[in-house]
Amino acid sequence: MRATLRQAAAADAPRVAQLLIDTRAAFMPYAPSAHRYDELRAWAASLLIPSDGVVVAETQGSVIAAMHTECKEGLSWITQMAVDPAFVGRGIGSLLLAHAVRTLGSPVRVYTFQANHGARRFYERHGFIPIDFTDGRANAERCPDVLYELRANEHQRLNQPEVQDV
């Protein structure tokens, strides 16, 4: 089975929102959503997908992961990444991350919760380093988080194709 990346379309909004809901439930039960599911679905459809920063991973016609990136104030950010829990550990996150590194300027930054040990191992394995730890007052969930950064010299490590066997 092969996963390919493509730009998200308006029709992907319900699935992208569901991926965000499912990954939070599976991997972040300590951080309940700051928004109701209907609000999250509306946000995905009206703001997230139209931002043109969302890439989805697809296999056999089904969206199995999504990532949102943006450049703001001279920095590149991964603001959302969600992989269907059934596909975690099969290279999909690495495929998305390699795409972000290939298409964004350096450095690339991402926040994750301090308690999200799986995400922290993932980013650190790919060369991201923690540059700040917060008490969570600045995020909607009020959970302590960590800011990671991938610097320019680490970009070459993530140069992978846009297709991955899963």
C-alpha positions as CSV (number, residue, x, y, z in Angstrom):
1,M,0.0,0.0,0.0
2,R,1.4,3.4,-0.9
3,A,0.7,6.8,0.6
4,T,0.9,10.0,-1.5
5,L,0.8,13.6,-0.5
6,R,-1.4,16.2,-2.1
7,Q,-2.8,19.7,-1.3
8,A,-6.0,19.5,0.8
9,A,-9.3,20.4,-1.0
10,A,-12.5,21.8,0.5
11,A,-14.0,18.3,0.4
12,D,-11.3,17.1,2.8
13,A,-12.3,19.4,5.6
14,P,-14.6,16.8,7.5
15,R,-11.9,14.2,7.3
16,V,-9.1,16.5,8.5
17,A,-11.3,17.7,11.4
18,Q,-12.0,14.0,12.3
19,L,-8.3,13.2,12.2
20,L,-7.6,16.1,14.7
21,I,-10.4,14.8,17.0
22,D,-9.2,11.2,16.7
23,T,-5.5,11.9,17.3
24,R,-6.3,14.0,20.4
25,A,-8.5,11.2,21.8
26,A,-5.9,8.5,21.1
27,F,-2.7,10.3,22.1
28,M,-3.6,13.3,24.3
29,P,-6.4,12.4,26.7
30,Y,-4.8,14.7,29.3
31,A,-5.5,17.7,27.0
32,P,-9.2,18.0,26.3
33,S,-10.1,20.1,23.3
34,A,-10.6,23.7,24.0
35,H,-13.3,23.7,21.4
36,R,-16.5,21.7,20.8
37,Y,-16.3,19.2,17.9
38,D,-18.8,21.2,15.8
39,E,-16.6,24.3,16.3
40,L,-13.5,22.4,15.2
41,R,-15.3,21.1,12.1
42,A,-16.4,24.6,11.2
43,W,-12.9,26.0,11.8
44,A,-11.4,23.3,9.5
45,A,-13.8,24.0,6.7
46,S,-13.8,27.8,7.0
47,L,-10.2,28.7,8.0
48,L,-7.8,25.8,8.1
49,I,-8.4,24.2,4.6
50,P,-8.8,27.6,2.8
51,S,-5.4,28.7,4.2
52,D,-3.7,26.6,1.5
53,G,-1.3,25.3,4.0
54,V,-2.8,21.9,4.5
55,V,-1.3,18.8,2.9
56,V,-2.9,15.4,3.3
57,A,-1.5,11.9,3.0
58,E,-3.8,9.6,1.1
59,T,-3.8,5.8,0.5
60,Q,-6.3,3.9,-1.7
61,G,-8.4,7.1,-2.0
62,S,-8.7,7.7,1.8
63,V,-7.1,10.5,3.7
64,I,-5.0,9.0,6.5
65,A,-3.1,12.1,7.8
66,A,-3.0,15.9,7.5
67,M,-0.5,18.6,8.3
68,H,-0.8,22.4,8.3
69,T,2.2,24.7,7.8
70,E,2.6,28.4,7.7
71,C,5.3,31.0,7.5
72,K,5.0,33.9,10.0
73,E,7.4,36.6,11.0
74,G,10.3,35.0,9.2
75,L,9.7,31.6,10.8
76,S,8.3,28.4,9.4
77,W,5.8,26.5,11.5
78,I,4.1,23.2,11.6
79,T,0.8,24.1,13.3
80,Q,-1.1,20.9,13.0
81,M,-0.1,17.3,12.3
82,A,-2.5,14.4,12.7
83,V,-2.0,10.8,11.6
84,D,-4.9,8.3,11.8
85,P,-4.0,6.3,14.9
86,A,-4.3,3.1,12.8
87,F,-1.4,4.3,10.7
88,V,1.0,5.6,13.3
89,G,4.4,4.1,13.2
90,R,4.2,3.4,9.5
91,G,6.2,6.3,8.2
92,I,3.3,8.7,7.4
93,G,4.4,11.3,9.9
94,S,7.9,11.1,8.6
95,L,6.6,11.6,5.0
96,L,4.7,14.7,6.1
97,L,7.6,16.1,8.1
98,A,10.0,15.6,5.1
99,H,7.5,17.5,2.9
100,A,7.4,20.4,5.4
101,V,11.2,20.6,5.6
102,R,11.5,20.5,1.8
103,T,8.9,23.2,1.2
104,L,9.5,25.6,4.2
105,G,12.3,27.9,5.0
106,S,14.6,27.3,7.9
107,P,14.2,27.1,10.8
108,V,11.1,25.0,11.2
109,R,9.3,25.2,14.5
110,V,6.5,23.1,16.1
111,Y,4.9,23.0,19.5
112,T,3.7,19.8,21.2
113,F,2.6,19.1,24.8
114,Q,5.3,18.1,27.2
115,A,3.2,15.1,28.1
116,N,3.0,13.9,24.5
117,H,6.0,11.7,24.8
118,G,5.4,10.0,21.4
119,A,5.4,13.2,19.5
120,R,8.4,14.4,21.4
121,R,10.4,11.2,20.5
122,F,9.2,11.6,16.9
123,Y,10.5,15.2,16.5
124,E,13.7,14.5,18.4
125,R,14.4,11.5,16.2
126,H,14.1,13.7,13.2
127,G,16.6,16.3,14.5
128,F,14.3,18.8,16.2
129,I,15.7,20.2,19.4
130,P,13.7,21.7,22.3
131,I,14.2,25.4,22.6
132,D,11.6,26.4,25.1
133,F,9.3,24.8,27.8
134,T,6.2,26.6,28.9
135,D,3.7,26.2,31.6
136,G,0.8,26.1,29.1
137,R,-0.7,29.5,30.0
138,A,-0.4,30.6,26.4
139,N,-2.2,27.7,24.8
140,A,-6.0,27.0,24.7
141,E,-5.7,23.7,26.6
142,R,-3.6,25.2,29.4
143,C,-1.2,22.2,29.2
144,P,2.5,22.6,29.5
145,D,4.2,22.5,26.1
146,V,7.6,22.4,24.5
147,L,8.7,24.4,21.4
148,Y,10.9,22.4,19.0
149,E,13.1,23.8,16.2
150,L,14.8,22.1,13.3
151,R,17.7,24.2,12.1
152,A,19.1,24.5,8.5
153,N,21.9,21.9,8.9
154,E,19.3,19.2,9.9
155,H,17.2,19.7,6.8
156,Q,19.2,17.3,4.6
157,R,18.4,14.4,7.0
158,L,14.7,14.6,6.0
159,N,14.9,14.7,2.3
160,Q,12.5,11.9,1.4
161,P,10.1,11.3,-1.6
162,E,6.5,12.4,-1.7
163,V,5.3,8.7,-1.7
164,Q,5.7,6.2,1.0
165,D,4.9,2.5,1.2
166,V,2.7,1.9,4.3
